[in-house]
Amino acid sequence: MSISVIADIIVDTVQCGRDDIVAEARLADLGVDSLKAITVLYELEEAFDIEIPNEVIEQIETVGDIVAKVDALRAAQAA
């Protein structure tokens, strides 16, 4: 499941607690600034072999948003 990989990437990038990574968690509250957001998205692209458009950064506010976007991109790629 993608949430586990996503959580690992966020924890490694932001140095926050694994227990803090829940769908409702706002990225800003976890310490994800714009530079860290780019790093997280790059790591997600590498981990899932997907391409995440730059404009997506502005649309993502929570961990759940990341999961939804990654799942949608993976589904589109598989189709």
PyMOL Python script that loads the backbone (N, CA, C, O; Angstrom):
from pymol import cmd

cmd.read_pdbstr("""\
ATOM      1  N   MET A   1       0.840  -1.190   0.000  1.00  0.00           N
ATOM      2  CA  MET A   1       0.000   0.000   0.000  1.00  0.00           C
ATOM      3  C   MET A   1       0.875   1.238   0.000  1.00  0.00           C
ATOM      4  O   MET A   1       1.914   1.265   0.659  1.00  0.00           O
ATOM      5  N   SER A   2       0.470   2.250  -0.722  1.00  0.00           N
ATOM      6  CA  SER A   2       1.288   3.443  -0.899  1.00  0.00           C
ATOM      7  C   SER A   2       1.459   4.263   0.369  1.00  0.00           C
ATOM      8  O   SER A   2       2.466   4.959   0.502  1.00  0.00           O
ATOM      9  N   ILE A   3       0.524   4.212   1.303  1.00  0.00           N
ATOM     10  CA  ILE A   3       0.621   5.039   2.508  1.00  0.00           C
ATOM     11  C   ILE A   3       1.876   4.726   3.314  1.00  0.00           C
ATOM     12  O   ILE A   3       2.473   5.633   3.894  1.00  0.00           O
ATOM     13  N   SER A   4       2.278   3.483   3.359  1.00  0.00           N
ATOM     14  CA  SER A   4       3.478   3.109   4.107  1.00  0.00           C
ATOM     15  C   SER A   4       4.730   3.733   3.493  1.00  0.00           C
ATOM     16  O   SER A   4       5.576   4.274   4.206  1.00  0.00           O
ATOM     17  N   VAL A   5       4.842   3.655   2.171  1.00  0.00           N
ATOM     18  CA  VAL A   5       5.994   4.236   1.481  1.00  0.00           C
ATOM     19  C   VAL A   5       5.965   5.758   1.611  1.00  0.00           C
ATOM     20  O   VAL A   5       6.997   6.387   1.843  1.00  0.00           O
ATOM     21  N   ILE A   6       4.794   6.334   1.462  1.00  0.00           N
ATOM     22  CA  ILE A   6       4.655   7.784   1.592  1.00  0.00           C
ATOM     23  C   ILE A   6       5.043   8.235   2.994  1.00  0.00           C
ATOM     24  O   ILE A   6       5.747   9.233   3.153  1.00  0.00           O
ATOM     25  N   ALA A   7       4.598   7.519   3.992  1.00  0.00           N
ATOM     26  CA  ALA A   7       4.947   7.848   5.379  1.00  0.00           C
ATOM     27  C   ALA A   7       6.453   7.779   5.586  1.00  0.00           C
ATOM     28  O   ALA A   7       7.034   8.660   6.220  1.00  0.00           O
ATOM     29  N   ASP A   8       7.083   6.745   5.061  1.00  0.00           N
ATOM     30  CA  ASP A   8       8.541   6.616   5.190  1.00  0.00           C
ATOM     31  C   ASP A   8       9.260   7.810   4.570  1.00  0.00           C
ATOM     32  O   ASP A   8      10.209   8.341   5.146  1.00  0.00           O
ATOM     33  N   ILE A   9       8.806   8.222   3.402  1.00  0.00           N
ATOM     34  CA  ILE A   9       9.440   9.350   2.709  1.00  0.00           C
ATOM     35  C   ILE A   9       9.262  10.637   3.503  1.00  0.00           C
ATOM     36  O   ILE A   9      10.208  11.412   3.640  1.00  0.00           O
ATOM     37  N   ILE A  10       8.079  10.870   4.020  1.00  0.00           N
ATOM     38  CA  ILE A  10       7.838  12.091   4.806  1.00  0.00           C
ATOM     39  C   ILE A  10       8.677  12.077   6.078  1.00  0.00           C
ATOM     40  O   ILE A  10       9.308  13.079   6.414  1.00  0.00           O
ATOM     41  N   VAL A  11       8.689  10.965   6.779  1.00  0.00           N
ATOM     42  CA  VAL A  11       9.474  10.864   8.018  1.00  0.00           C
ATOM     43  C   VAL A  11      10.950  11.115   7.742  1.00  0.00           C
ATOM     44  O   VAL A  11      11.604  11.846   8.485  1.00  0.00           O
ATOM     45  N   ASP A  12      11.478  10.514   6.679  1.00  0.00           N
ATOM     46  CA  ASP A  12      12.890  10.696   6.340  1.00  0.00           C
ATOM     47  C   ASP A  12      13.212  12.132   5.944  1.00  0.00           C
ATOM     48  O   ASP A  12      14.284  12.640   6.271  1.00  0.00           O
ATOM     49  N   THR A  13      12.297  12.786   5.245  1.00  0.00           N
ATOM     50  CA  THR A  13      12.542  14.141   4.763  1.00  0.00           C
ATOM     51  C   THR A  13      12.375  15.187   5.855  1.00  0.00           C
ATOM     52  O   THR A  13      13.155  16.134   5.946  1.00  0.00           O
ATOM     53  N   VAL A  14      11.351  15.006   6.680  1.00  0.00           N
ATOM     54  CA  VAL A  14      10.998  16.040   7.655  1.00  0.00           C
ATOM     55  C   VAL A  14      11.533  15.741   9.053  1.00  0.00           C
ATOM     56  O   VAL A  14      11.622  16.636   9.893  1.00  0.00           O
ATOM     57  N   GLN A  15      11.888  14.481   9.297  1.00  0.00           N
ATOM     58  CA  GLN A  15      12.348  14.062  10.620  1.00  0.00           C
ATOM     59  C   GLN A  15      11.248  14.208  11.669  1.00  0.00           C
ATOM     60  O   GLN A  15      11.505  14.613  12.803  1.00  0.00           O
ATOM     61  N   CYS A  16      10.021  13.872  11.277  1.00  0.00           N
ATOM     62  CA  CYS A  16       8.916  13.886  12.231  1.00  0.00           C
ATOM     63  C   CYS A  16       8.653  12.457  12.697  1.00  0.00           C
ATOM     64  O   CYS A  16       9.250  11.510  12.185  1.00  0.00           O
ATOM     65  N   GLY A  17       7.770  12.311  13.658  1.00  0.00           N
ATOM     66  CA  GLY A  17       7.447  10.992  14.176  1.00  0.00           C
ATOM     67  C   GLY A  17       6.534  10.227  13.233  1.00  0.00           C
ATOM     68  O   GLY A  17       5.649  10.808  12.604  1.00  0.00           O
ATOM     69  N   ARG A  18       6.749   8.935  13.140  1.00  0.00           N
ATOM     70  CA  ARG A  18       5.924   8.085  12.268  1.00  0.00           C
ATOM     71  C   ARG A  18       4.447   8.142  12.694  1.00  0.00           C
ATOM     72  O   ARG A  18       3.556   8.080  11.847  1.00  0.00           O
ATOM     73  N   ASP A  19       4.192   8.259  13.982  1.00  0.00           N
ATOM     74  CA  ASP A  19       2.820   8.317  14.488  1.00  0.00           C
ATOM     75  C   ASP A  19       2.098   9.598  14.059  1.00  0.00           C
ATOM     76  O   ASP A  19       0.869   9.664  14.097  1.00  0.00           O
ATOM     77  N   ASP A  20       2.863  10.610  13.651  1.00  0.00           N
ATOM     78  CA  ASP A  20       2.271  11.871  13.202  1.00  0.00           C
ATOM     79  C   ASP A  20       1.704  11.769  11.791  1.00  0.00           C
ATOM     80  O   ASP A  20       0.930  12.627  11.367  1.00  0.00           O
ATOM     81  N   ILE A  21       2.087  10.723  11.065  1.00  0.00           N
ATOM     82  CA  ILE A  21       1.680  10.579   9.666  1.00  0.00           C
ATOM     83  C   ILE A  21       0.327   9.879   9.599  1.00  0.00           C
ATOM     84  O   ILE A  21       0.242   8.651   9.589  1.00  0.00           O
ATOM     85  N   VAL A  22      -0.717  10.684   9.554  1.00  0.00           N
ATOM     86  CA  VAL A  22      -2.093  10.201   9.383  1.00  0.00           C
ATOM     87  C   VAL A  22      -2.697  10.992   8.227  1.00  0.00           C
ATOM     88  O   VAL A  22      -2.208  12.067   7.880  1.00  0.00           O
ATOM     89  N   ALA A  23      -3.746  10.464   7.642  1.00  0.00           N
ATOM     90  CA  ALA A  23      -4.335  11.081   6.446  1.00  0.00           C
ATOM     91  C   ALA A  23      -4.713  12.540   6.668  1.00  0.00           C
ATOM     92  O   ALA A  23      -4.574  13.360   5.760  1.00  0.00           O
ATOM     93  N   GLU A  24      -5.186  12.870   7.860  1.00  0.00           N
ATOM     94  CA  GLU A  24      -5.648  14.231   8.132  1.00  0.00           C
ATOM     95  C   GLU A  24      -4.521  15.205   8.452  1.00  0.00           C
ATOM     96  O   GLU A  24      -4.753  16.412   8.522  1.00  0.00           O
ATOM     97  N   ALA A  25      -3.316  14.706   8.644  1.00  0.00           N
ATOM     98  CA  ALA A  25      -2.195  15.562   9.041  1.00  0.00           C
ATOM     99  C   ALA A  25      -1.873  16.567   7.938  1.00  0.00           C
ATOM    100  O   ALA A  25      -1.640  16.200   6.786  1.00  0.00           O
ATOM    101  N   ARG A  26      -1.866  17.838   8.319  1.00  0.00           N
ATOM    102  CA  ARG A  26      -1.498  18.891   7.372  1.00  0.00           C
ATOM    103  C   ARG A  26       0.020  18.903   7.244  1.00  0.00           C
ATOM    104  O   ARG A  26       0.741  18.827   8.239  1.00  0.00           O
ATOM    105  N   LEU A  27       0.490  19.001   6.008  1.00  0.00           N
ATOM    106  CA  LEU A  27       1.928  18.964   5.761  1.00  0.00           C
ATOM    107  C   LEU A  27       2.651  20.101   6.476  1.00  0.00           C
ATOM    108  O   LEU A  27       3.745  19.901   7.004  1.00  0.00           O
ATOM    109  N   ALA A  28       2.058  21.278   6.499  1.00  0.00           N
ATOM    110  CA  ALA A  28       2.680  22.416   7.181  1.00  0.00           C
ATOM    111  C   ALA A  28       2.869  22.118   8.665  1.00  0.00           C
ATOM    112  O   ALA A  28       3.878  22.506   9.253  1.00  0.00           O
ATOM    113  N   ASP A  29       1.905  21.434   9.268  1.00  0.00           N
ATOM    114  CA  ASP A  29       2.002  21.089  10.689  1.00  0.00           C
ATOM    115  C   ASP A  29       3.091  20.052  10.952  1.00  0.00           C
ATOM    116  O   ASP A  29       3.620  19.965  12.060  1.00  0.00           O
ATOM    117  N   LEU A  30       3.422  19.262   9.921  1.00  0.00           N
ATOM    118  CA  LEU A  30       4.480  18.261  10.056  1.00  0.00           C
ATOM    119  C   LEU A  30       5.866  18.865   9.826  1.00  0.00           C
ATOM    120  O   LEU A  30       6.881  18.208  10.053  1.00  0.00           O
ATOM    121  N   GLY A  31       5.902  20.121   9.374  1.00  0.00           N
ATOM    122  CA  GLY A  31       7.181  20.780   9.117  1.00  0.00           C
ATOM    123  C   GLY A  31       7.591  20.748   7.657  1.00  0.00           C
ATOM    124  O   GLY A  31       8.757  20.976   7.335  1.00  0.00           O
ATOM    125  N   VAL A  32       6.645  20.468   6.768  1.00  0.00           N
ATOM    126  CA  VAL A  32       6.941  20.431   5.336  1.00  0.00           C
ATOM    127  C   VAL A  32       6.781  21.835   4.768  1.00  0.00           C
ATOM    128  O   VAL A  32       5.666  22.335   4.619  1.00  0.00           O
ATOM    129  N   ASP A  33       7.911  22.464   4.452  1.00  0.00           N
ATOM    130  CA  ASP A  33       7.873  23.758   3.782  1.00  0.00           C
ATOM    131  C   ASP A  33       7.939  23.510   2.273  1.00  0.00           C
ATOM    132  O   ASP A  33       7.919  22.357   1.842  1.00  0.00           O
ATOM    133  N   SER A  34       8.017  24.555   1.477  1.00  0.00           N
ATOM    134  CA  SER A  34       7.971  24.383   0.018  1.00  0.00           C
ATOM    135  C   SER A  34       9.159  23.574  -0.503  1.00  0.00           C
ATOM    136  O   SER A  34       8.996  22.764  -1.415  1.00  0.00           O
ATOM    137  N   LEU A  35      10.331  23.778   0.052  1.00  0.00           N
ATOM    138  CA  LEU A  35      11.505  23.021  -0.385  1.00  0.00           C
ATOM    139  C   LEU A  35      11.372  21.546  -0.023  1.00  0.00           C
ATOM    140  O   LEU A  35      11.684  20.673  -0.834  1.00  0.00           O
ATOM    141  N   LYS A  36      10.915  21.272   1.178  1.00  0.00           N
ATOM    142  CA  LYS A  36      10.725  19.883   1.595  1.00  0.00           C
ATOM    143  C   LYS A  36       9.608  19.215   0.800  1.00  0.00           C
ATOM    144  O   LYS A  36       9.660  18.014   0.539  1.00  0.00           O
ATOM    145  N   ALA A  37       8.595  19.999   0.414  1.00  0.00           N
ATOM    146  CA  ALA A  37       7.510  19.453  -0.402  1.00  0.00           C
ATOM    147  C   ALA A  37       8.050  18.980  -1.743  1.00  0.00           C
ATOM    148  O   ALA A  37       7.663  17.918  -2.231  1.00  0.00           O
ATOM    149  N   ILE A  38       8.931  19.752  -2.334  1.00  0.00           N
ATOM    150  CA  ILE A  38       9.539  19.359  -3.605  1.00  0.00           C
ATOM    151  C   ILE A  38      10.366  18.092  -3.418  1.00  0.00           C
ATOM    152  O   ILE A  38      10.338  17.199  -4.264  1.00  0.00           O
ATOM    153  N   THR A  39      11.097  18.016  -2.320  1.00  0.00           N
ATOM    154  CA  THR A  39      11.891  16.823  -2.028  1.00  0.00           C
ATOM    155  C   THR A  39      11.000  15.611  -1.861  1.00  0.00           C
ATOM    156  O   THR A  39      11.294  14.545  -2.401  1.00  0.00           O
ATOM    157  N   VAL A  40       9.906  15.760  -1.113  1.00  0.00           N
ATOM    158  CA  VAL A  40       8.961  14.648  -0.916  1.00  0.00           C
ATOM    159  C   VAL A  40       8.399  14.195  -2.256  1.00  0.00           C
ATOM    160  O   VAL A  40       8.347  12.996  -2.531  1.00  0.00           O
ATOM    161  N   LEU A  41       7.978  15.138  -3.092  1.00  0.00           N
ATOM    162  CA  LEU A  41       7.397  14.772  -4.386  1.00  0.00           C
ATOM    163  C   LEU A  41       8.424  14.092  -5.283  1.00  0.00           C
ATOM    164  O   LEU A  41       8.087  13.148  -5.997  1.00  0.00           O
ATOM    165  N   TYR A  42       9.664  14.555  -5.257  1.00  0.00           N
ATOM    166  CA  TYR A  42      10.719  13.900  -6.035  1.00  0.00           C
ATOM    167  C   TYR A  42      10.917  12.460  -5.566  1.00  0.00           C
ATOM    168  O   TYR A  42      11.014  11.542  -6.380  1.00  0.00           O
ATOM    169  N   GLU A  43      10.975  12.275  -4.267  1.00  0.00           N
ATOM    170  CA  GLU A  43      11.143  10.926  -3.713  1.00  0.00           C
ATOM    171  C   GLU A  43       9.962  10.027  -4.064  1.00  0.00           C
ATOM    172  O   GLU A  43      10.138   8.833  -4.307  1.00  0.00           O
ATOM    173  N   LEU A  44       8.759  10.599  -4.091  1.00  0.00           N
ATOM    174  CA  LEU A  44       7.578   9.830  -4.483  1.00  0.00           C
ATOM    175  C   LEU A  44       7.657   9.419  -5.951  1.00  0.00           C
ATOM    176  O   LEU A  44       7.311   8.293  -6.309  1.00  0.00           O
ATOM    177  N   GLU A  45       8.112  10.331  -6.787  1.00  0.00           N
ATOM    178  CA  GLU A  45       8.280  10.002  -8.202  1.00  0.00           C
ATOM    179  C   GLU A  45       9.236   8.829  -8.376  1.00  0.00           C
ATOM    180  O   GLU A  45       8.984   7.917  -9.164  1.00  0.00           O
ATOM    181  N   GLU A  46      10.322   8.866  -7.639  1.00  0.00           N
ATOM    182  CA  GLU A  46      11.307   7.785  -7.714  1.00  0.00           C
ATOM    183  C   GLU A  46      10.744   6.478  -7.174  1.00  0.00           C
ATOM    184  O   GLU A  46      10.929   5.425  -7.784  1.00  0.00           O
ATOM    185  N   ALA A  47      10.069   6.534  -6.054  1.00  0.00           N
ATOM    186  CA  ALA A  47       9.568   5.331  -5.396  1.00  0.00           C
ATOM    187  C   ALA A  47       8.472   4.640  -6.198  1.00  0.00           C
ATOM    188  O   ALA A  47       8.402   3.411  -6.227  1.00  0.00           O
ATOM    189  N   PHE A  48       7.614   5.427  -6.849  1.00  0.00           N
ATOM    190  CA  PHE A  48       6.467   4.859  -7.549  1.00  0.00           C
ATOM    191  C   PHE A  48       6.591   4.898  -9.066  1.00  0.00           C
ATOM    192  O   PHE A  48       5.680   4.479  -9.779  1.00  0.00           O
ATOM    193  N   ASP A  49       7.728   5.406  -9.561  1.00  0.00           N
ATOM    194  CA  ASP A  49       7.968   5.501 -11.000  1.00  0.00           C
ATOM    195  C   ASP A  49       6.819   6.232 -11.696  1.00  0.00           C
ATOM    196  O   ASP A  49       6.245   5.747 -12.671  1.00  0.00           O
ATOM    197  N   ILE A  50       6.502   7.422 -11.160  1.00  0.00           N
ATOM    198  CA  ILE A  50       5.453   8.267 -11.718  1.00  0.00           C
ATOM    199  C   ILE A  50       6.021   9.663 -11.912  1.00  0.00           C
ATOM    200  O   ILE A  50       7.090   9.988 -11.396  1.00  0.00           O
ATOM    201  N   GLU A  51       5.295  10.485 -12.662  1.00  0.00           N
ATOM    202  CA  GLU A  51       5.672  11.886 -12.813  1.00  0.00           C
ATOM    203  C   GLU A  51       4.579  12.746 -12.196  1.00  0.00           C
ATOM    204  O   GLU A  51       3.415  12.666 -12.588  1.00  0.00           O
ATOM    205  N   ILE A  52       4.963  13.561 -11.236  1.00  0.00           N
ATOM    206  CA  ILE A  52       4.019  14.431 -10.547  1.00  0.00           C
ATOM    207  C   ILE A  52       4.208  15.853 -11.075  1.00  0.00           C
ATOM    208  O   ILE A  52       5.275  16.441 -10.898  1.00  0.00           O
ATOM    209  N   PRO A  53       3.183  16.407 -11.721  1.00  0.00           N
ATOM    210  CA  PRO A  53       3.306  17.774 -12.252  1.00  0.00           C
ATOM    211  C   PRO A  53       3.577  18.793 -11.138  1.00  0.00           C
ATOM    212  O   PRO A  53       3.070  18.657 -10.025  1.00  0.00           O
ATOM    213  N   ASN A  54       4.376  19.804 -11.449  1.00  0.00           N
ATOM    214  CA  ASN A  54       4.753  20.815 -10.456  1.00  0.00           C
ATOM    215  C   ASN A  54       3.554  21.529  -9.849  1.00  0.00           C
ATOM    216  O   ASN A  54       3.578  21.885  -8.671  1.00  0.00           O
ATOM    217  N   GLU A  55       2.505  21.743 -10.640  1.00  0.00           N
ATOM    218  CA  GLU A  55       1.349  22.474 -10.116  1.00  0.00           C
ATOM    219  C   GLU A  55       0.613  21.700  -9.030  1.00  0.00           C
ATOM    220  O   GLU A  55      -0.213  22.267  -8.315  1.00  0.00           O
ATOM    221  N   VAL A  56       0.903  20.421  -8.903  1.00  0.00           N
ATOM    222  CA  VAL A  56       0.268  19.593  -7.874  1.00  0.00           C
ATOM    223  C   VAL A  56       0.689  20.043  -6.474  1.00  0.00           C
ATOM    224  O   VAL A  56      -0.069  19.886  -5.516  1.00  0.00           O
ATOM    225  N   ILE A  57       1.877  20.592  -6.357  1.00  0.00           N
ATOM    226  CA  ILE A  57       2.381  21.030  -5.051  1.00  0.00           C
ATOM    227  C   ILE A  57       1.386  21.973  -4.377  1.00  0.00           C
ATOM    228  O   ILE A  57       1.158  21.879  -3.171  1.00  0.00           O
ATOM    229  N   GLU A  58       0.802  22.869  -5.144  1.00  0.00           N
ATOM    230  CA  GLU A  58      -0.139  23.838  -4.590  1.00  0.00           C
ATOM    231  C   GLU A  58      -1.458  23.203  -4.162  1.00  0.00           C
ATOM    232  O   GLU A  58      -2.188  23.777  -3.353  1.00  0.00           O
ATOM    233  N   GLN A  59      -1.768  22.025  -4.697  1.00  0.00           N
ATOM    234  CA  GLN A  59      -3.033  21.354  -4.418  1.00  0.00           C
ATOM    235  C   GLN A  59      -2.957  20.415  -3.217  1.00  0.00           C
ATOM    236  O   GLN A  59      -3.984  19.952  -2.721  1.00  0.00           O
ATOM    237  N   ILE A  60      -1.764  20.139  -2.759  1.00  0.00           N
ATOM    238  CA  ILE A  60      -1.576  19.160  -1.691  1.00  0.00           C
ATOM    239  C   ILE A  60      -1.419  19.869  -0.351  1.00  0.00           C
ATOM    240  O   ILE A  60      -0.508  20.675  -0.162  1.00  0.00           O
ATOM    241  N   GLU A  61      -2.318  19.557   0.573  1.00  0.00           N
ATOM    242  CA  GLU A  61      -2.246  20.153   1.905  1.00  0.00           C
ATOM    243  C   GLU A  61      -2.088  19.119   3.010  1.00  0.00           C
ATOM    244  O   GLU A  61      -1.560  19.425   4.079  1.00  0.00           O
ATOM    245  N   THR A  62      -2.544  17.892   2.757  1.00  0.00           N
ATOM    246  CA  THR A  62      -2.506  16.857   3.796  1.00  0.00           C
ATOM    247  C   THR A  62      -1.833  15.594   3.274  1.00  0.00           C
ATOM    248  O   THR A  62      -1.608  15.436   2.075  1.00  0.00           O
ATOM    249  N   VAL A  63      -1.522  14.708   4.199  1.00  0.00           N
ATOM    250  CA  VAL A  63      -0.979  13.397   3.821  1.00  0.00           C
ATOM    251  C   VAL A  63      -2.000  12.660   2.956  1.00  0.00           C
ATOM    252  O   VAL A  63      -1.627  11.986   1.996  1.00  0.00           O
ATOM    253  N   GLY A  64      -3.263  12.782   3.287  1.00  0.00           N
ATOM    254  CA  GLY A  64      -4.317  12.151   2.494  1.00  0.00           C
ATOM    255  C   GLY A  64      -4.346  12.652   1.062  1.00  0.00           C
ATOM    256  O   GLY A  64      -4.621  11.886   0.138  1.00  0.00           O
ATOM    257  N   ASP A  65      -4.062  13.948   0.871  1.00  0.00           N
ATOM    258  CA  ASP A  65      -3.992  14.507  -0.481  1.00  0.00           C
ATOM    259  C   ASP A  65      -2.871  13.833  -1.277  1.00  0.00           C
ATOM    260  O   ASP A  65      -3.035  13.530  -2.459  1.00  0.00           O
ATOM    261  N   ILE A  66      -1.744  13.604  -0.625  1.00  0.00           N
ATOM    262  CA  ILE A  66      -0.626  12.933  -1.295  1.00  0.00           C
ATOM    263  C   ILE A  66      -1.026  11.523  -1.699  1.00  0.00           C
ATOM    264  O   ILE A  66      -0.799  11.107  -2.834  1.00  0.00           O
ATOM    265  N   VAL A  67      -1.622  10.792  -0.767  1.00  0.00           N
ATOM    266  CA  VAL A  67      -2.032   9.411  -1.054  1.00  0.00           C
ATOM    267  C   VAL A  67      -3.000   9.385  -2.238  1.00  0.00           C
ATOM    268  O   VAL A  67      -2.850   8.567  -3.145  1.00  0.00           O
ATOM    269  N   ALA A  68      -3.977  10.267  -2.231  1.00  0.00           N
ATOM    270  CA  ALA A  68      -4.964  10.308  -3.310  1.00  0.00           C
ATOM    271  C   ALA A  68      -4.308  10.621  -4.645  1.00  0.00           C
ATOM    272  O   ALA A  68      -4.621   9.984  -5.651  1.00  0.00           O
ATOM    273  N   LYS A  69      -3.399  11.595  -4.670  1.00  0.00           N
ATOM    274  CA  LYS A  69      -2.742  11.981  -5.913  1.00  0.00           C
ATOM    275  C   LYS A  69      -1.834  10.863  -6.433  1.00  0.00           C
ATOM    276  O   LYS A  69      -1.830  10.575  -7.630  1.00  0.00           O
ATOM    277  N   VAL A  70      -1.077  10.242  -5.550  1.00  0.00           N
ATOM    278  CA  VAL A  70      -0.200   9.138  -5.965  1.00  0.00           C
ATOM    279  C   VAL A  70      -1.027   7.982  -6.501  1.00  0.00           C
ATOM    280  O   VAL A  70      -0.703   7.411  -7.542  1.00  0.00           O
ATOM    281  N   ASP A  71      -2.089   7.638  -5.796  1.00  0.00           N
ATOM    282  CA  ASP A  71      -2.964   6.538  -6.245  1.00  0.00           C
ATOM    283  C   ASP A  71      -3.578   6.850  -7.616  1.00  0.00           C
ATOM    284  O   ASP A  71      -3.655   5.976  -8.479  1.00  0.00           O
ATOM    285  N   ALA A  72      -4.014   8.105  -7.810  1.00  0.00           N
ATOM    286  CA  ALA A  72      -4.614   8.498  -9.090  1.00  0.00           C
ATOM    287  C   ALA A  72      -3.588   8.437 -10.222  1.00  0.00           C
ATOM    288  O   ALA A  72      -3.893   7.958 -11.314  1.00  0.00           O
ATOM    289  N   LEU A  73      -2.395   8.914  -9.965  1.00  0.00           N
ATOM    290  CA  LEU A  73      -1.356   8.876 -10.984  1.00  0.00           C
ATOM    291  C   LEU A  73      -0.935   7.450 -11.322  1.00  0.00           C
ATOM    292  O   LEU A  73      -0.684   7.127 -12.483  1.00  0.00           O
ATOM    293  N   ARG A  74      -0.861   6.609 -10.310  1.00  0.00           N
ATOM    294  CA  ARG A  74      -0.516   5.207 -10.556  1.00  0.00           C
ATOM    295  C   ARG A  74      -1.615   4.498 -11.342  1.00  0.00           C
ATOM    296  O   ARG A  74      -1.325   3.684 -12.219  1.00  0.00           O
ATOM    297  N   ALA A  75      -2.868   4.801 -11.035  1.00  0.00           N
ATOM    298  CA  ALA A  75      -3.989   4.193 -11.753  1.00  0.00           C
ATOM    299  C   ALA A  75      -4.003   4.659 -13.210  1.00  0.00           C
ATOM    300  O   ALA A  75      -4.242   3.861 -14.117  1.00  0.00           O
ATOM    301  N   ALA A  76      -3.747   5.940 -13.432  1.00  0.00           N
ATOM    302  CA  ALA A  76      -3.724   6.476 -14.793  1.00  0.00           C
ATOM    303  C   ALA A  76      -2.585   5.857 -15.590  1.00  0.00           C
ATOM    304  O   ALA A  76      -2.726   5.585 -16.782  1.00  0.00           O
ATOM    305  N   GLN A  77      -1.471   5.639 -14.934  1.00  0.00           N
ATOM    306  CA  GLN A  77      -0.315   5.046 -15.596  1.00  0.00           C
ATOM    307  C   GLN A  77      -0.580   3.578 -15.963  1.00  0.00           C
ATOM    308  O   GLN A  77      -0.111   3.095 -16.994  1.00  0.00           O
ATOM    309  N   ALA A  78      -1.316   2.895 -15.132  1.00  0.00           N
ATOM    310  CA  ALA A  78      -1.608   1.472 -15.362  1.00  0.00           C
ATOM    311  C   ALA A  78      -2.647   1.285 -16.460  1.00  0.00           C
ATOM    312  O   ALA A  78      -2.710   0.227 -17.086  1.00  0.00           O
ATOM    313  N   ALA A  79      -3.464   2.316 -16.694  1.00  0.00           N
ATOM    314  CA  ALA A  79      -4.548   2.195 -17.690  1.00  0.00           C
ATOM    315  C   ALA A  79      -4.053   2.251 -19.106  1.00  0.00           C
ATOM    316  O   ALA A  79      -4.849   2.161 -20.041  1.00  0.00           O
TER     317      ALA A  79
END
""", "prot")
cmd.dss("prot")
cmd.show_as("cartoon", "prot")
cmd.util.cbc("prot")
cmd.orient("prot")
